[in-house]
Amino acid sequence: MANETNIPNPAEMSKEEMEKKRKEIHAYYKSTIPSLKTQLEYEGLLRDIEKTRAERLQAQMFIAQSMAGPGNDDMPAAPSTPSPTMNVKPDLSSVESASKSGKEMAESIKKDMKRSLKRAKS
């Protein structure tokens, strides 16, 4: 396939053709400026919104940390050995057995947590 382009070689263009091409390009740029300004304003607003969100999140985290105070150790430490319930694989062969396994595991976890809390308090 031959190297065919619609863009004429500037060296082969006359002064009138060059001036006409410059005016076309200038008109194109002038026509796109309003939409580019609108886009710039839009991007600036998005940037400002994101910045405000980040500042608000940072302020909320600061307030939460300030209200928590130093050394907030209300949560018991994680057990050093894993709970026996963590090693049990639930039966997911049917909806009923999965529901039953889930309930049993939830009860076992509750019991483990109660024991952990009792140990932490004493």
Summary of the structure (lengths in Angstrom):
residues: 122
radius of gyration: 34.9
end to end distance: 87.4
largest distance: 96.9
contacts: 204
relative contact order: 0.05
helix: 72%
strand: 0%
